[in-house]
Amino acid sequence: MYLLAVAPTHRGRGLGGALLAALVAAAGRPAWLSTRDEPTPPRALYERLGWRPVGRSPDAPNGQPAVVLLLDESPRPVVESAARVIPT
């Protein structure tokens, strides 16, 4: 999945969390994503749902710094599939 977004008029209803839960249920764990490396409502949602920062990506598609978040129940992060991730 390349992009997940909720229209501004539909935010605050739990749709983002429900979509993320469905994606993780379909894809399995570990799961990783990248998002802007700054405090944003989506990043706060990810962290509330258990996603944890594991690195930074210097080449985000929009040219802005990105943080890589991992959702994994194991004690050792697994990020082999994340190309060019710089550990924190």
FIMAR-135674 format. One line per 10 residues: number of its first residue (from 1); their letters; for each residue x, y, z of N, C-alpha, C, O, CB. Coordinates in pm, 1 decimal. Atoms other than C-alpha are relative to their C-alpha. Glycine has a CB too. Example, Ala and Ser with C-alpha at 12.3 -4.5 7.8 and 13.67 -1.06 7.14 Angstrom:
BEGIN
1> as> 89.0 -119.0 0.0 1230.0 -450.0 780.0 90.0 120.0 0.0 193.6 118.1 66.5 -99.2 2.7 124.6 | -82.0 -119.0 -6.0 1367.0 -106.0 714.0 -77.0 109.0 73.0 -26.1 219.8 89.9 41.4 46.2 -141.5
This chain:
BEGIN
1> myllavapth> 85.4 -116.6 0.0 0.0 0.0 0.0 89.6 122.2 0.0 184.2 130.5 78.3 -96.9 0.1 121.7 | -84.1 -119.2 10.7 145.0 334.2 -96.1 -48.4 113.8 88.4 33.8 182.8 148.6 5.5 46.4 -143.2 | 52.4 -114.8 -73.3 -85.4 584.5 75.2 -131.5 -36.0 66.6 -218.1 -99.7 6.7 -18.5 120.6 -93.5 | 125.1 16.5 -73.4 -355.4 573.9 339.9 -37.8 137.2 53.0 41.5 201.3 121.8 13.1 -105.9 116.6 | 45.3 -131.4 -45.9 -558.3 887.6 407.5 -150.0 -3.8 24.1 -222.9 -81.8 -37.4 36.0 110.5 -102.8 | 142.3 -15.8 -28.2 -894.9 985.5 550.5 -36.3 144.6 -33.3 32.6 237.5 8.9 -34.4 -35.6 150.6 | 44.2 -134.6 38.0 -1082.5 1283.3 404.3 -24.7 84.0 125.2 -77.7 33.4 224.1 -128.6 -6.8 -87.0 | 18.0 -86.3 -117.8 -1087.7 1580.3 643.8 -142.2 -2.9 56.4 -160.0 2.8 178.1 36.2 142.3 -35.5 | 138.6 0.6 -48.4 -1467.6 1568.0 663.9 -38.7 -129.7 70.4 -144.2 -136.5 133.6 -94.1 23.8 -115.3 | 29.9 129.0 -62.6 -1451.7 1205.9 786.8 96.8 -35.7 112.5 89.8 -145.7 167.4 2.2 -108.9 -104.4
11> rgrglggall> -97.3 28.2 -106.5 -1168.4 1232.6 1040.3 -67.2 3.0 137.0 -173.1 62.9 155.5 116.1 101.7 -4.2 | 51.0 1.5 -136.6 -1221.4 1167.3 1409.4 -108.3 -103.0 24.7 -173.9 -100.1 128.8 -52.0 133.6 34.5 | 103.7 103.3 -12.3 -1453.1 871.0 1353.1 57.2 -140.2 14.9 -17.8 -237.8 18.1 -91.0 4.1 -120.3 | -61.9 131.0 -13.4 -1202.4 588.9 1390.5 27.9 -70.5 -131.4 67.4 -187.1 -131.9 -85.7 -85.9 82.8 | -20.3 64.4 130.0 -1174.1 523.0 1017.4 146.4 -34.3 -25.6 176.6 -142.3 -76.3 -51.3 89.8 -111.0 | -142.5 26.2 21.1 -794.5 553.1 1005.2 45.9 -123.1 76.2 116.1 -208.2 21.5 83.0 120.5 42.0 | -35.9 116.1 -80.6 -752.3 304.5 1287.9 -59.8 -128.4 -54.3 5.5 -232.8 -54.5 -44.2 20.2 142.5 | 65.2 118.5 56.4 -1002.3 65.1 1130.8 68.7 -44.6 -128.7 87.4 -164.2 -151.1 -148.3 28.2 -26.9 | -70.5 34.4 123.7 -825.5 82.1 794.0 135.6 -62.4 29.7 173.6 -161.3 -32.9 17.6 124.2 -87.9 | -129.9 57.4 -37.4 -486.4 19.8 956.9 -16.1 -141.1 54.4 60.8 -230.5 18.9 70.0 88.3 104.2
21> aalvaaagrp> 23.0 133.5 -56.2 -624.8 -275.5 1153.2 -30.6 -100.8 -110.2 18.1 -213.8 -105.7 -115.4 3.6 101.8 | 32.1 90.3 111.0 -767.2 -427.4 833.5 123.7 -31.8 -82.9 142.9 -146.0 -124.8 -108.2 61.4 -89.4 | -123.4 23.4 75.8 -436.2 -382.3 651.1 92.7 -96.1 72.9 147.2 -188.4 12.3 72.3 132.1 -26.0 | -88.8 87.2 -77.3 -236.8 -544.0 931.2 -57.7 -141.1 6.2 16.7 -238.7 -3.1 21.4 55.9 142.8 | 62.6 132.7 -3.0 -488.7 -829.5 956.1 22.1 -73.6 -131.7 44.6 -194.6 -132.4 -150.6 12.0 29.0 | -18.5 62.4 131.2 -454.3 -893.7 583.0 146.1 -30.6 -29.5 177.4 -134.8 -87.1 -55.9 89.5 -108.4 | -141.7 14.2 34.8 -77.3 -848.7 557.6 79.2 -76.5 104.6 179.4 -139.7 71.1 62.0 135.7 -19.7 | -72.9 66.0 -107.4 33.0 -987.3 894.1 107.1 88.4 60.6 124.9 203.9 21.9 62.2 -126.4 -50.5 | -107.1 -70.3 -69.7 317.9 -886.2 1120.5 130.6 -71.2 -23.3 129.5 -192.2 -45.8 -29.2 10.9 150.3 | -13.6 -142.0 -29.5 573.2 -747.9 1130.6 -50.8 85.3 -115.1 -54.1 42.1 -230.3 145.2 34.1 30.0
31> awlstrdept> 44.7 -96.9 99.9 438.8 -445.3 949.0 77.5 128.7 22.8 106.8 164.4 136.9 -155.0 24.7 8.2 | -70.2 -127.2 -14.9 619.6 -120.5 879.8 -62.9 102.6 -91.9 -127.2 68.5 -191.3 150.9 -15.4 -30.4 | 48.2 -110.0 82.3 527.9 218.2 740.2 95.0 116.9 15.9 174.6 121.0 109.8 -145.0 40.2 38.5 | -76.7 -123.5 -15.9 691.4 552.8 681.2 -97.3 116.8 -3.9 -197.4 114.9 -75.5 109.7 14.3 -111.0 | 82.7 -118.9 -9.5 543.6 889.5 765.4 89.3 120.0 27.6 207.7 104.2 57.2 -107.7 -15.6 110.3 | -79.8 -120.1 -22.1 657.0 1247.7 805.5 64.1 -2.8 137.7 2.3 -45.4 235.3 -86.0 125.4 -15.7 | -74.9 1.0 -125.3 919.7 1289.3 1075.6 -26.8 128.6 78.1 63.1 209.4 101.4 151.4 -16.5 -27.0 | 42.1 -114.4 -80.6 726.9 1548.4 1273.2 -130.4 -38.3 68.4 -198.7 -131.1 25.1 -16.9 130.1 -87.6 | 126.2 33.2 -68.3 435.7 1548.0 1516.2 -120.2 33.7 -89.1 -140.7 149.6 -125.1 -10.5 76.3 134.9 | 120.7 -18.7 81.0 117.4 1500.4 1311.8 -110.6 -87.1 59.2 -80.4 -183.2 130.0 25.8 -36.1 -151.4
41> ppralyerlg> 107.0 88.2 -49.0 -226.2 1355.3 1393.6 15.6 -145.2 -46.8 -5.9 -235.9 33.5 -134.7 53.1 -45.4 | -17.9 140.8 38.3 -156.0 1043.1 1181.4 110.9 -69.2 79.9 95.0 -184.3 120.8 31.2 -9.4 -148.6 | -108.5 63.5 -76.1 174.3 978.9 1359.6 -44.8 -29.6 142.7 -11.7 -134.9 197.3 125.5 90.1 1.4 | 52.5 25.2 -134.5 2.4 1015.4 1697.4 -90.7 -123.4 -0.1 -86.8 -203.2 93.5 -77.5 123.5 52.0 | 86.1 117.8 11.9 -255.5 758.6 1581.5 83.9 -126.8 -8.1 57.4 -223.3 63.5 -91.0 11.6 -123.6 | -84.5 118.9 14.6 13.9 512.4 1472.1 61.1 -39.8 133.9 60.1 -157.3 170.5 111.2 25.2 -103.4 | -66.0 31.2 -126.5 194.0 539.0 1805.3 -100.3 -46.2 105.1 -68.0 -132.7 186.4 76.9 121.6 51.0 | 104.5 48.1 -92.1 -131.8 500.5 2002.7 -35.7 -145.4 -29.3 -71.1 -220.5 61.6 -126.2 88.2 -10.4 | 34.2 136.4 40.0 -192.5 179.1 1806.4 116.7 -97.7 13.5 104.1 -214.5 -23.5 -48.9 -0.1 -142.2 | -111.6 90.4 -27.0 148.9 37.7 1899.4 115.5 4.2 -97.0 212.0 -70.0 -78.9 -49.3 -134.9 4.2
51> wrpvgrspda> -111.5 -13.2 93.5 370.6 139.0 1606.1 112.1 75.0 70.4 85.5 171.2 142.4 -43.5 73.7 -131.4 | -114.9 -61.7 -65.3 723.8 233.4 1722.2 105.0 39.6 -102.6 128.4 -33.5 -198.8 60.5 -95.0 103.8 | -105.5 -43.0 92.5 998.8 433.3 1547.1 119.2 -95.0 5.0 164.5 -133.7 112.7 45.6 143.0 33.2 | -117.6 86.9 7.8 1286.0 214.1 1426.3 108.6 57.0 -90.0 218.2 1.4 -96.4 -40.1 -137.0 -49.8 | -101.0 -57.7 88.1 1468.0 437.1 1179.5 -53.3 120.2 -74.7 -167.9 161.7 -57.3 49.6 -103.5 -98.4 | 37.0 -114.9 81.8 1464.7 727.0 939.0 30.7 -32.1 -145.9 123.6 -107.0 -175.9 75.5 128.6 46.0 | -20.8 19.1 142.8 1438.2 732.3 561.8 40.4 133.7 -60.7 -37.0 229.4 -56.7 -128.0 -56.9 -68.9 | -47.4 -127.5 54.2 1646.1 1001.2 390.8 -60.8 36.4 -134.8 -43.9 149.3 -181.0 148.6 -3.6 -13.2 | 48.0 -25.1 136.1 1467.9 970.9 56.6 -150.3 -21.1 -13.4 -195.8 -95.6 -100.3 72.9 -89.7 -98.0 | 145.4 11.0 8.5 1095.9 1004.4 120.8 -47.2 55.0 -134.1 13.6 147.7 -187.6 -68.5 75.3 117.5
61> pngqpavvll> 46.7 -43.0 132.2 894.1 1046.4 -200.4 -28.7 149.4 -12.2 -10.0 206.9 -119.4 -122.9 -75.1 -35.1 | 31.6 -142.3 7.3 788.5 1401.9 -111.7 120.7 88.7 28.1 107.8 211.1 32.0 -110.3 32.9 97.0 | -120.8 -76.8 -25.4 1146.9 1507.1 -38.6 17.3 42.7 144.1 118.1 104.6 178.0 1.2 119.4 -85.8 | -7.4 -34.9 -141.4 1076.3 1553.5 332.3 55.6 -118.5 79.1 38.4 -233.3 38.3 -139.4 41.5 54.0 | -47.1 110.7 -83.4 1245.6 1351.4 607.9 -117.8 -86.5 45.9 -226.2 -35.7 74.5 78.1 53.7 122.3 | 104.2 93.4 -43.5 1046.5 1042.5 703.7 53.4 -85.9 113.3 173.8 -109.1 123.6 -48.1 -89.0 -117.8 | -33.6 93.8 -105.4 1043.9 816.3 1006.3 -64.7 -133.2 -36.9 -175.6 -137.0 -90.2 -47.8 51.2 141.2 | 51.8 134.3 25.6 998.2 439.7 972.9 -53.7 -53.9 131.9 16.6 -54.9 233.0 110.9 -94.9 -60.1 | 64.8 55.0 -118.6 754.4 286.1 1221.6 -25.0 -148.8 -21.7 -55.2 -192.3 -132.8 -133.0 74.7 31.0 | 16.3 145.0 5.4 726.0 -84.7 1301.6 -109.0 -43.5 96.2 -117.8 7.1 208.1 132.4 -71.4 33.1
71> ldesprpvve> 98.4 64.6 -85.9 436.8 -285.2 1440.7 37.9 -146.7 5.7 20.7 -220.5 -91.3 -147.7 20.5 -52.7 | -51.7 135.8 -13.8 578.2 -609.1 1574.8 -8.8 -40.0 145.7 23.3 39.6 233.9 146.2 -11.0 -51.9 | 9.4 47.1 -137.8 517.2 -817.5 1884.5 129.0 -64.2 48.0 142.9 -92.6 167.0 -113.4 -98.4 13.4 | -124.9 62.3 -41.8 865.5 -967.4 1884.7 93.2 105.6 59.0 80.1 223.6 26.6 67.9 -72.4 -118.8 | -90.1 -97.7 -61.5 1142.9 -804.6 2091.6 103.3 56.8 -95.6 158.5 163.6 -69.1 70.0 -62.5 115.5 | -101.9 -46.0 94.1 1376.2 -770.4 1790.7 -66.6 55.1 -125.4 -134.0 -19.4 -196.5 97.3 -114.6 -36.2 | 62.2 -56.2 120.0 1264.9 -528.6 1516.3 48.3 -68.1 -127.4 165.3 -104.8 -138.6 27.8 148.7 -8.1 | -32.3 59.1 128.9 1256.4 -672.2 1165.7 -36.1 101.7 -107.5 -153.6 132.4 -127.6 -75.6 -136.0 -21.9 | 25.8 -104.4 98.8 1297.0 -413.1 889.4 76.0 -30.3 -128.3 110.3 62.0 -202.3 39.7 138.8 54.9 | -78.4 32.9 118.1 1478.6 -603.4 614.9 -62.9 52.7 -128.4 8.5 89.4 -221.7 17.7 -149.2 -9.8
81> saarvipt> 65.2 -40.8 123.8 1218.2 -505.8 357.1 -3.0 151.1 -19.3 -43.5 198.3 -125.6 -139.7 -53.3 -3.2 | -0.3 -146.4 11.6 1256.6 -132.6 424.8 132.1 43.4 -61.8 236.4 39.0 3.4 -21.6 68.7 139.5 | -121.9 -40.2 70.9 1505.6 -7.7 167.4 55.7 129.0 57.5 -19.1 221.9 87.8 -27.7 17.0 -149.9 | -71.9 -119.0 -44.0 1763.6 245.5 283.5 -50.8 58.3 130.9 -70.1 179.5 140.7 -7.5 104.0 -105.5 | 41.7 -47.8 -131.9 1649.6 269.7 644.9 124.1 24.2 83.5 213.7 -60.1 88.8 -95.4 -101.5 70.1 | -111.8 -34.9 -86.9 1890.9 442.7 880.0 -43.9 -25.0 143.4 -137.3 40.7 189.5 45.5 148.9 -20.8 | 41.2 27.8 -137.8 1869.5 296.8 1234.9 12.0 124.6 87.1 100.3 208.2 68.0 84.3 -113.5 59.1 | -5.3 -112.0 -93.9 1794.3 543.2 1513.0 91.0 -32.3 115.5 108.3 50.1 205.4 -139.2 34.6 51.3
